[in-house]
Amino acid sequence: VERLPVDVLNPNQKNKVLVLDTRLCV
């Protein structure tokens, strides 16, 4: 939910968020 604003502010941060999302999925 809070990854949308972060993506807009820091596109590079999206990569880190994606990694965290994948870990949560696993």
N, CA, C and O atoms as a CHARMM CRD file, in Angstrom:
* protein
*
  104
    1    1 VAL  N      0.84300  -1.20400   0.00000 PROA 1      0.00000
    2    1 VAL  CA     0.00000   0.00000   0.00000 PROA 1      0.00000
    3    1 VAL  C      0.87100   1.24400   0.00000 PROA 1      0.00000
    4    1 VAL  O      0.58400   2.22300  -0.68900 PROA 1      0.00000
    5    2 GLU  N      1.93700   1.18800   0.78200 PROA 2      0.00000
    6    2 GLU  CA     2.82300   2.36300   0.86300 PROA 2      0.00000
    7    2 GLU  C      3.94100   2.29600  -0.16100 PROA 2      0.00000
    8    2 GLU  O      4.85400   3.12200  -0.15100 PROA 2      0.00000
    9    3 ARG  N      3.86600   1.31400  -1.04300 PROA 3      0.00000
   10    3 ARG  CA     4.92300   1.18400  -2.05200 PROA 3      0.00000
   11    3 ARG  C      4.57800   2.01500  -3.29000 PROA 3      0.00000
   12    3 ARG  O      5.45700   2.27400  -4.11100 PROA 3      0.00000
   13    4 LEU  N      3.34400   2.42900  -3.44000 PROA 4      0.00000
   14    4 LEU  CA     2.97700   3.27000  -4.57900 PROA 4      0.00000
   15    4 LEU  C      3.64900   4.63800  -4.49200 PROA 4      0.00000
   16    4 LEU  O      4.32200   5.05100  -5.43600 PROA 4      0.00000
   17    5 PRO  N      3.47800   5.34300  -3.37900 PROA 5      0.00000
   18    5 PRO  CA     4.13200   6.65700  -3.23700 PROA 5      0.00000
   19    5 PRO  C      5.65300   6.54100  -3.28500 PROA 5      0.00000
   20    5 PRO  O      6.33600   7.40500  -3.83500 PROA 5      0.00000
   21    6 VAL  N      6.16400   5.48100  -2.71000 PROA 6      0.00000
   22    6 VAL  CA     7.62300   5.28500  -2.71200 PROA 6      0.00000
   23    6 VAL  C      8.12200   5.11700  -4.13900 PROA 6      0.00000
   24    6 VAL  O      9.18800   5.61500  -4.50000 PROA 6      0.00000
   25    7 ASP  N      7.34200   4.41200  -4.93900 PROA 7      0.00000
   26    7 ASP  CA     7.74800   4.18500  -6.33300 PROA 7      0.00000
   27    7 ASP  C      7.80400   5.51800  -7.07800 PROA 7      0.00000
   28    7 ASP  O      8.69000   5.74000  -7.90400 PROA 7      0.00000
   29    8 VAL  N      6.86000   6.39200  -6.78400 PROA 8      0.00000
   30    8 VAL  CA     6.81700   7.69400  -7.46200 PROA 8      0.00000
   31    8 VAL  C      7.98100   8.57300  -6.99500 PROA 8      0.00000
   32    8 VAL  O      8.59400   9.29000  -7.78600 PROA 8      0.00000
   33    9 LEU  N      8.26900   8.50000  -5.70100 PROA 9      0.00000
   34    9 LEU  CA     9.35300   9.33200  -5.15900 PROA 9      0.00000
   35    9 LEU  C     10.71300   8.75100  -5.52100 PROA 9      0.00000
   36    9 LEU  O     11.62700   9.47700  -5.91300 PROA 9      0.00000
   37   10 ASN  N     10.83300   7.43700  -5.38500 PROA 10     0.00000
   38   10 ASN  CA    12.11800   6.77700  -5.67300 PROA 10     0.00000
   39   10 ASN  C     11.89900   5.56000  -6.55600 PROA 10     0.00000
   40   10 ASN  O     11.66200   4.46300  -6.05100 PROA 10     0.00000
   41   11 PRO  N     11.97600   5.73900  -7.86000 PROA 11     0.00000
   42   11 PRO  CA    11.79400   4.62100  -8.79700 PROA 11     0.00000
   43   11 PRO  C     12.80500   3.51000  -8.51500 PROA 11     0.00000
   44   11 PRO  O     12.51400   2.33000  -8.71600 PROA 11     0.00000
   45   12 ASN  N     13.96600   3.88600  -8.06100 PROA 12     0.00000
   46   12 ASN  CA    14.99900   2.89000  -7.76000 PROA 12     0.00000
   47   12 ASN  C     14.57300   2.02900  -6.57600 PROA 12     0.00000
   48   12 ASN  O     14.91400   0.84900  -6.50200 PROA 12     0.00000
   49   13 GLN  N     13.83100   2.62400  -5.65900 PROA 13     0.00000
   50   13 GLN  CA    13.36900   1.89900  -4.47300 PROA 13     0.00000
   51   13 GLN  C     12.42400   0.78400  -4.87600 PROA 13     0.00000
   52   13 GLN  O     12.29600  -0.21200  -4.16500 PROA 13     0.00000
   53   14 LYS  N     11.76700   0.94300  -6.00300 PROA 14     0.00000
   54   14 LYS  CA    10.81400  -0.08000  -6.47400 PROA 14     0.00000
   55   14 LYS  C     11.49500  -1.44800  -6.52400 PROA 14     0.00000
   56   14 LYS  O     10.88500  -2.46800  -6.20500 PROA 14     0.00000
   57   15 ASN  N     12.74300  -1.45500  -6.92100 PROA 15     0.00000
   58   15 ASN  CA    13.48000  -2.72000  -7.00400 PROA 15     0.00000
   59   15 ASN  C     13.53900  -3.38800  -5.63500 PROA 15     0.00000
   60   15 ASN  O     13.31100  -4.59200  -5.52000 PROA 15     0.00000
   61   16 LYS  N     13.83900  -2.62200  -4.61100 PROA 16     0.00000
   62   16 LYS  CA    13.93200  -3.17500  -3.25000 PROA 16     0.00000
   63   16 LYS  C     12.56000  -3.66100  -2.79700 PROA 16     0.00000
   64   16 LYS  O     12.44200  -4.71000  -2.16400 PROA 16     0.00000
   65   17 VAL  N     11.54300  -2.90500  -3.12100 PROA 17     0.00000
   66   17 VAL  CA    10.17800  -3.28000  -2.72600 PROA 17     0.00000
   67   17 VAL  C      9.78900  -4.58400  -3.40100 PROA 17     0.00000
   68   17 VAL  O      9.14700  -5.44100  -2.79300 PROA 17     0.00000
   69   18 LEU  N     10.17800  -4.72900  -4.65900 PROA 18     0.00000
   70   18 LEU  CA     9.86200  -5.95500  -5.39900 PROA 18     0.00000
   71   18 LEU  C     10.53400  -7.15100  -4.74200 PROA 18     0.00000
   72   18 LEU  O      9.93400  -8.21900  -4.62000 PROA 18     0.00000
   73   19 VAL  N     11.75600  -6.97200  -4.32700 PROA 19     0.00000
   74   19 VAL  CA    12.49700  -8.06200  -3.67500 PROA 19     0.00000
   75   19 VAL  C     11.79200  -8.45700  -2.38300 PROA 19     0.00000
   76   19 VAL  O     11.65600  -9.64400  -2.08500 PROA 19     0.00000
   77   20 LEU  N     11.34700  -7.46900  -1.62100 PROA 20     0.00000
   78   20 LEU  CA    10.64600  -7.75500  -0.36100 PROA 20     0.00000
   79   20 LEU  C      9.33300  -8.46600  -0.64900 PROA 20     0.00000
   80   20 LEU  O      8.96000  -9.40800   0.05100 PROA 20     0.00000
   81   21 ASP  N      8.64500  -8.01700  -1.67100 PROA 21     0.00000
   82   21 ASP  CA     7.36700  -8.62900  -2.04200 PROA 21     0.00000
   83   21 ASP  C      7.56700 -10.10000  -2.40100 PROA 21     0.00000
   84   21 ASP  O      6.76600 -10.95700  -2.02900 PROA 21     0.00000
   85   22 THR  N      8.63300 -10.37400  -3.12100 PROA 22     0.00000
   86   22 THR  CA     8.90900 -11.76100  -3.52900 PROA 22     0.00000
   87   22 THR  C      9.20000 -12.61600  -2.29800 PROA 22     0.00000
   88   22 THR  O      8.75500 -13.76100  -2.21500 PROA 22     0.00000
   89   23 ARG  N      9.92900 -12.07200  -1.36400 PROA 23     0.00000
   90   23 ARG  CA    10.26300 -12.82300  -0.14500 PROA 23     0.00000
   91   23 ARG  C      8.98500 -13.12300   0.63600 PROA 23     0.00000
   92   23 ARG  O      8.82600 -14.21200   1.18800 PROA 23     0.00000
   93   24 LEU  N      8.09900 -12.16900   0.67600 PROA 24     0.00000
   94   24 LEU  CA     6.83900 -12.37100   1.40200 PROA 24     0.00000
   95   24 LEU  C      6.01500 -13.45400   0.72000 PROA 24     0.00000
   96   24 LEU  O      5.38000 -14.28100   1.37500 PROA 24     0.00000
   97   25 CYS  N      6.03800 -13.43300  -0.60000 PROA 25     0.00000
   98   25 CYS  CA     5.27200 -14.43400  -1.36400 PROA 25     0.00000
   99   25 CYS  C      5.81400 -15.83300  -1.07500 PROA 25     0.00000
  100   25 CYS  O      5.05100 -16.78300  -0.90000 PROA 25     0.00000
  101   26 VAL  N      7.13000 -15.94200  -1.02900 PROA 26     0.00000
  102   26 VAL  CA     7.75100 -17.24500  -0.77400 PROA 26     0.00000
  103   26 VAL  C      7.43700 -17.64200   0.66500 PROA 26     0.00000
  104   26 VAL  O      7.85500 -18.70800   1.11700 PROA 26     0.00000
